[in-house]
Amino acid sequence: MTAPSTAGTYVRRVIDEAIDRYIGSLPAIALQGAKGVGKTATALQRADQALDLSVPALRETFRASVEPLKGLAGTTLIDEWQREPSSWDFVKRAVDAGAPAGSYVVAGSSAPPGATVHSGAGRILTLRMRPLSLAERRLDTPAVSLAELLDGTNPDVEGRTNSDLADYTQEILSTGLPGLRRFPAEIRRAQIDSYIDATVNQEFAEQGISVRRPATLRAWMAAYAAATATTTTYTRILEAATPGLQEKPARSTTTVYRDALMRAFLLDPLDAWIPGMNHFTRLAQGPKHLLADPGIAARLLGANQRSLLRGQTSGPEMPRDGSLLGALFEHLVAMSVQTYAQAAQARVSHLRTQDGRHEVDLIVERDGAVVALEVKLATTIDDHDVRHLHWLREQLGDDLVDAAVISTGPVTYRRPDGIAVIPAALLGP
């Protein structure tokens, strides 16, 4: 058992407000997310003691104890719980036995096959922690609240930012992983490479999965990165990962890759929207492909600021509308919106009709109220850019409480048609 560290200055995250709201009422909260997103630092802010199960000696002691959580007072952080899966069950049992509010914060960056991490069967509230959103990076002070858009009050939107395309490109490449952002570009690239190598060489082993061809796994990850913000089929991703190979990996093998990376929270696909009411007859069901962080995707593809700004394509060829930079910018915005939506108790998905005639990048829904967001790598927005939002308004009527285009421009405003135009740096929770 270790005491929480007080070294350094903690910068509050969007998720902190939700944790503070729940921890006073619930006995156990779980923070799940990819390695390096800041789960431990956030959990330590309200922990009286920490049990780090990544330490072999502590893990051995935990296994040897009949009641490893007995006698603990205050809030206990159980970190890297997946290293000892029985810890999850011990927390559930403690909750069943009447543990008081705020007893446990459980943090994990992956889960072993078969482990239930998305549900504590009503006992453990699970929150997904993602890399730093744009608001958390403090490029600018957010001027528009996603929660207020969801309220349907048609809030005034105004504000100006100096953040431009070069800044957003730099934010993509810097990643939202707090521990990597402080390094110069060359060192940061090496650190991201190390992060990817650890995923290929260690993560699967920790999950009990043998990878016979690490190069094929890495190629599959690069192909998935090339499919960022698209609904490309997994068959097409496999083909892009293994061009020219006569003996391609079995589909079941790549399914193992996908599932293991999902358990490690390194894939963060955006599900297709399924409306609560039958507004539509034919909607595509495939997820939109996103990694945990667009900076990891960019590194897998060998992209840099110069190549992205020049519109050059890196990595496996993949059909997409627009440039690679546009796809990575959409990824950056989607990751940020998911963080804001979780704080507002809303869910995020995407919409695409089966014939491909209409699509909306982000659908944010709460209690039947819908906010539709289009993401555009553009400084000016015209009628063509909002045509899908108008179509969706015709379909949903009053259920569409607001709509906006998230852009790289400098100014926030509402168009005469009521659609807001919001620079990405000015949207917040």
N, C-alpha and C positions, 0 to 999 in steps of 0.2 A: 504494500500500500504506500502510495506517495502523496505528499501534500501538493496542491496546485501551485504552479509557478506564477510569480507575479512579475517576472522580468518582462521588460518591454512595455509599450503602450498599445493597448488593444483598441482597434477602431471598430465601432459597432457595425454590424451587418444588418441587412433588411430582416433576416430571419430572427434576429434577437427579439424584436417586438412580439413575434408569435410565441417564441419560447417563454418570454416573461409572462405572456398572457396565459399560457397553458400550465406552466410549472407550478403556479399557485393553486391549481385545482386538481391536477392529475398526478398520480404517483410515479409514472414512468413516461419518459419521452425518448425517442430514438432519433438520432441524426444519421442519415445515410447519404453517402455521396462518394465521388471518386477520391482517390488519394490526393492530398495536397490542396483541397478546397478550403480548409480551415476549420474542420469539425472540432478538432481537439481544442484549439484556441478559443473557439466560441463556447464549447461546453465547460471549459475551465472557469469561465467567468461566473458561473453559479455553483461550482462544485466545492464541497468541503474537503473531499479526498478523492483521489483518482486511483483506479486499478487498471494498469496498462497491461493487457494480456498479450501484447507483442513481446514482452520480456519473458524469456523461457522460465526463469526461476519463479516468477509470480504465477505463470500459467500452471506450472507443476504444483505449486501450493494450492491453487484454486481447485485443480482436479482431485487433489488428495483430501480436500475438506468435504465433510458431509454437508455442512451448512456454510458455504463460503461467504454469504452475505449477512450472516447473523452478527448482531452487535454493532452494526454500522449506524452512526447517527448523522443527521443532516442529509446533504445531497452527495451521492456517490456517482462519480463518472466511471463507467465501465468502458474503457477504450479498446478499440480493435477487438470487439466481442467475437468476431468470426474466427479468431484464432482458437477460441474455446467455445464452440457452438452451444454447449450446455449452459453457458452464462445467460443466454436469452431465456431459456426455460426457468432458470433460477429466479430471474426477475419477474417472470409471469407468476410464478408460485408466490413470490413475496407480495405481489400486488393482490393476488387472491386471498392472501393471509391478512390483508388489511394494512399494507404499507401506506403511510401518510403521504399527502401531496408533496411533490418535490423530492422524493426519495432517490430516484435514479435518472441519470441521463446516460443512455447507451449510444455509443458511436461506433460506426463500422464503415469500411471502405470496400467491402465485398461480402459475399456470403457463400458458404459451401453449397454444392449441389444439394437440392432437397430442403435447404433451410428456408423457413418462412420469414422474409424480411420486410414485406410490405404490409404485414398485419400482425398485430399482437392479439388477435381474436378479442378485441375490445379492451385489452389490458394495457397495451403500449401504443401511444400515439406516435406515428412515424412521420418525420418531416424530411424532405429531400433538400440537401444543401448543394448548391451549384457554385461554380467559380464566380468571382466578383462580377456583379452586374455593372453596367455603365454608370448607374447612379452611385454605386459603392466605390467606384474608381475616382469619383469627384472631378471629372473633367469640367463639370459645371454644376450649378445648383438646379435641380429639376424644377421646371415651371409648370408641368402638367402631371397630375396624379392619375394613375390607372384606376385606382379605387373610385375617384370622383367620376371618371368616365363611366364606370360600371353603375354608378348611382343613377345615371340617366337624367342628370340635371342640366345637361348641355352647358357645362362650365365654360367660362371665358378662358381662352387659351392665348397667352401672349408671353413673349420672352425672346431673348436673342442669345446666341452662343458664338464663340469664336472657333469652336471645333469644326474642322473641315475634313475633307476626304483623306488627307495625309494623316491626320490625327486618328481617325477611325481605323485606318490601315495599320498604324502603329499599335493601336489597342488590340487588334486581332492578333498580331504577331507577338505581343507581349504576354499573352494569355491572361486569364483571370485567376491564376493560381498565385496566391499571395507570396509564397516563398520564392517564386521565380521572377517576379516583376522587378525586383530591385537590382537585378544583375544587368550589366552591359549586354548589348545584343549578341556578341559572339559567345559569351559565357552562357547566356540564356538559351541559345540554340543548342549548346552542348548539354545543358540541363534537360531540355525537352527531349533530346535524343536519348539521354539516360532514362528518362521517365518512360519512353516508349520501349526501350530495351528491357526495362524491369517488367513491363507489362507482358512482353513476349516470353521472357526467360524465367520470370518468377511467379507472376500472377496465376498462370495456369497450373503450375506445380502446387501452389498453395491451395488451389481448388481441387487437387487430386487428379488433374487432367494431364496426360502425356502428349506433348506436341512433337510429332516425329519430324516435321518440316517447319522449323521456325521461320525460314525465309518465305514460305507460302503464307503463313499467318500474317507476317508483316506486309506482304503484298496484298492480302485481303483487306487489311486495315487501310492501306493506301487507296485501294479501290473504293472502299466505303467512304473515305475522306473525299475522293473525287466526286462522289454522289451526294455531297453535302447539299441540303435544302432541295433535293429532288425526291421523287417517289420511284426511282429506278428499282427494278425487280432485283431480288437477291441472285437470281440466275445471271442477270447482266453484270452484277458486281463480281461474281465468280469468274465470268468470262474475261472481264477487264483485269482481274488479278492474275490470270494465268494465260496470257496470250501466247499462242503457238505451242502450248503444251498438249501433247496427244493424250497423255494419261492425267487428266485433271482430277483433283481431289473430289471424292464423293460429296454429294450435296449434304449428306448427313455430317460429314466432317466440318464443313463450313457452318452448319447449324450449331455444332458444338462451339466453334469460334464465337459466333454471334451470342449464344446464350451465356457463355462464360464472360464475355465483355459486358453484357447487360448486367450480370450479377456483380461485376466490378464497377458498375455505374460509369463505364467508359463510353458506352453508347447511350444516347439520350433521345431516341426517336420521338417525333411529334405525331401522335395518333391522328387519324382522320376523324373529322367531326361527325358525330351521329346525333342529329337533332332530337330533342325530346318530343317534338311534334312532327308530323309527317309533312314538312314543308317541301320536301324534295322526293323525287322518285328514283333518281339514279346518281348516287354519289360514290366516288372512288373510295375504297377501303384501305388502301395501302398507306403505311406510315411515311412521313417525310424524314429522311435520314439526317441525323445530327450526332456528332461525337460529343463528348463531355465538354469540349472547349474548342472554339474555332482555331485557336493557336496551335493546338495539337494537330488538327486537320491540315493546316498550312504547312507545318513542319513535315508531316508525312508525305506531302506533295512536293517538298523542296521549294516552296514559294518564299519569296522575300518581298520587301517593300517595293523595290524597283520593278520586279516582274509583275506584281499585282497591279501597280499603278499603270504599267504599260499594257495591261490587258493580256499578258502572256498566259498560256495554259501550262500547268505543270502536272506531272504524274499521269496516271492512266486516263485514256480518253473516255469521256462520259457525256452522254447527251444532256444538255441543260439549256435553259433559256437565259441568255445573258452571260456575263463573265464570271470567272472564278471569284474575283473580288466581290462581285454582287452576291454570290452564294454565301461567302464567308461573312459578309456584312449582315445578311439575313440571319445567319446562324448567331452572330453576336447579339442582334436585337431579340431573336427568339429566346435565347438563354436569359437575357435580362428580363423580358416580359414574363417568362415562367417564374422567375424569382418574385417579381411584383405581384403576379397573380396569386401565388401561394400565400403571400401576406394578406391578400384580399379575399382569401378562401374561394378562389375561382380556379377554373381549369382552362388549359390552353390546348388547342388542336388546330388543324388546318382543314381547309375545304377545297375540294376539287371535284368537278363533275366527271362522270365516266368518259364523256366524249372530249374532255379537256377544254371545252369552250369557256368555262368559268372556273376561276380559282381565287381564293383569298388566303394570303399567307398565314395569318394568325387569327383564330377565333377564340376570344376570351369569353367564357360563359359562367354566370353565377345565378342560380335560382331562376333560370329561364331568360335572364337578361343577357344580351349579346353585345359585345364590342368587337367590331371587325377592324383589323389592322393590315394594311398593305405596307410592304417594306420596299423602298426604292432607293437605289444608288444614284441619287440625283439631287441637285440643289434647287431645281424648280419643278413644280408639279402642274401638269395640265390635265385636261378633261380625259384624255386617253388613259392616264394613270389611275383614274378613279372609276373607270367603267364597271369593274367587277363589284365595287362597293355599291354603286347605284343598282346594279342587278340584284345584289343581296338585299338591299333595302326594299325592293319590289317584292321579294319573296317573303321576307320576315315581317314587314310592317313595323308595328310598334315594338316588337320583340328586339329589334335592332336599336338599342338605346344610344349608340354613338358609333362613329366610324372615323378613322384617321389614316393618314399616310405618314409613315415614319421615314424621314429623309436624312440626307447629309447636308441639308441647307442650313442657313444661319438663323431663320426667323420662324417663330410659331404664330400661326394665325388660323382663322376659319375661312374657308372659301364661301362664296355666296350660296352654294348648295348645302352648306352646313357641315361639310366634311373638314375635319381638322388636319392641318399639316404641322407635324411636330418633329423637329430635329431630334435624332436619337439621344443626344446628350441631355436633352431637356425633359425626357419622359422618366418618371420615377414611380415609386409605389403609391 
